[in-house]
Amino acid sequence: MASDPWFQTRFAERIGGANYGKGTEIYKFEKIKRAKRAVLAAHPERPILDFGIGENDDMADTAVRDTLKREVDKVENRGYADNGIAAFKEAAARFMKKIFGVTLNA
């Protein structure tokens, strides 16, 4: 049996470990779906705010799609999302201070 390519371990460490996807355990998104069904069954009177895994049943609203189409070609939107723009970082720092009393260097 051939060993995994050199990048397999590095990639796997980011998404769940070297054996990610090789086992027989329940896939993590299936676990989420089952948990949601259990909560709905136990508390049908309570609405669930689902910030789930992105499996859309319907297309996004036309206004959202049109905005995405316009924004995709702008140079200023070509950075890494996790780096954030200054305005976002400053807003996040203010939020953390207000809600959690934590001071961050934006």
C-alpha positions in Angstrom: 0.0 0.0 0.0 1.4 3.4 -1.0 1.7 6.1 1.6 -0.3 9.2 1.4 1.2 12.2 -0.5 3.3 14.5 1.6 0.5 17.1 1.7 -2.1 14.7 2.9 -1.1 15.0 6.6 -0.8 18.8 6.4 -4.2 19.2 4.8 -5.8 16.6 7.0 -4.6 18.4 10.2 -6.6 21.4 9.1 -9.8 19.6 8.6 -9.9 16.9 11.3 -6.8 14.8 11.4 -4.9 12.3 9.2 -7.7 9.8 9.3 -10.4 12.3 8.3 -12.8 10.7 5.9 -11.2 7.3 6.2 -13.3 6.0 9.1 -16.7 4.5 9.3 -18.1 7.0 11.9 -21.0 9.2 11.1 -20.0 12.2 8.9 -20.0 15.4 10.9 -22.6 17.1 8.8 -24.9 14.1 9.3 -24.4 14.5 13.0 -25.6 18.1 12.7 -28.7 17.1 10.8 -29.5 14.5 13.3 -29.1 16.9 16.2 -31.4 19.4 14.5 -34.1 16.7 14.0 -33.8 15.7 17.6 -34.1 19.3 18.9 -37.1 19.9 16.6 -38.8 16.7 17.8 -38.2 17.6 21.5 -39.2 21.2 21.2 -41.4 21.8 18.1 -42.6 25.0 19.6 -39.2 26.6 19.4 -37.8 28.1 16.2 -34.3 27.2 15.3 -31.8 29.8 14.0 -29.8 27.6 11.7 -26.4 28.9 10.8 -25.6 25.5 9.3 -23.4 24.0 6.7 -24.6 25.9 3.7 -26.8 23.3 2.0 -29.2 25.7 0.4 -32.6 24.4 -0.5 -33.4 27.5 -2.5 -31.4 30.0 -4.5 -30.3 33.2 -2.8 -32.5 36.2 -3.3 -32.0 38.0 -6.6 -30.7 41.1 -4.8 -28.0 39.0 -3.1 -27.0 37.3 -6.4 -26.9 40.6 -8.3 -24.7 42.2 -5.6 -22.3 39.3 -5.7 -22.1 39.6 -9.5 -21.2 43.2 -9.2 -18.7 42.8 -6.4 -16.7 39.8 -7.7 -14.8 41.9 -10.3 -13.7 44.6 -7.9 -10.0 44.6 -7.0 -10.6 45.6 -3.4 -12.6 42.4 -2.9 -9.7 40.1 -3.9 -8.0 39.7 -0.5 -8.2 36.8 1.9 -11.5 37.0 3.8 -10.0 36.0 7.1 -7.6 39.0 7.1 -10.5 41.4 7.0 -10.6 45.1 6.2 -9.7 47.7 8.8 -13.4 48.7 9.3 -14.4 45.1 10.0 -11.4 44.6 12.4 -12.3 47.8 14.3 -15.9 46.8 14.5 -15.0 43.3 15.8 -12.7 44.8 18.4 -15.5 47.2 19.6 -17.9 44.3 19.7 -15.5 42.1 21.8 -14.9 45.1 24.2 -18.6 45.8 24.6 -19.9 42.2 24.9 -17.0 40.5 26.6 -14.8 43.3 28.1 -11.9 42.1 26.0 -9.5 44.7 24.5 -8.1 43.6 21.1 -5.6 45.3 18.8 -7.7 45.6 15.6 
